[in-house]
Amino acid sequence: MAIEKVKEYLKQWNADGRIKEFQVSSATVELAAQALNCEGRRIAKTLSFDTGDACILIVTAGDAKIDNAKYKARFGLKAKMLPAAEVEEKIGHAVGGVCPFAVKEGVKIYLDESLKRFQTVFPACGSSNSAIEVTMEELEQYSGSGEWVDVCKGWDMAAAQAC
């Protein structure tokens, strides 16, 4: 079970005990926000992309959408989501629980600038009913990614003031 892999993985930072597991689904931004009683934009959604020769993950704020022009400028190709049927095999987590922790070797993780407006965000933890609250520094550390990208649109920088 992927959540067990994530718990084991997060033990190295003593963060495994901070994982929240819900009696309800948190598989979408809306459902996660309801389960956590927070705004959807604070859900750190992890999107899986196929780059032809590899798979990458981009973690974005819940209210952000991939901007195809920005994505192409950054990665040199059109954004192509990984088909849902291939996500678990190639990433290590099933759709609804994809997160930037304990992923398969060779999967590169990027963090989108849309997250930086928050003190903390809530990524999933490998299952469709889990999450953990992390700071940006923790997200960088736990995900193994110090690489920030600007590939999203539709999010409101001013909205950060309300959090």
Secondary structure, 3 states (H helix, E strand, C coil): CHHHHHHHHHHHHCCHHHCEECCCCCCCHHHHHHHHCCCHHHEEEEEEEECCCCEEEEEEECCCEECHHHHHHHHCCCCCECCHHHHHHHHCCCCCCCCCCCCCCCCEEEEEHHHCCCCEEEECCCCCCEECCEEHHHHHHHHCCCCEECCEECCCHHHHHHC
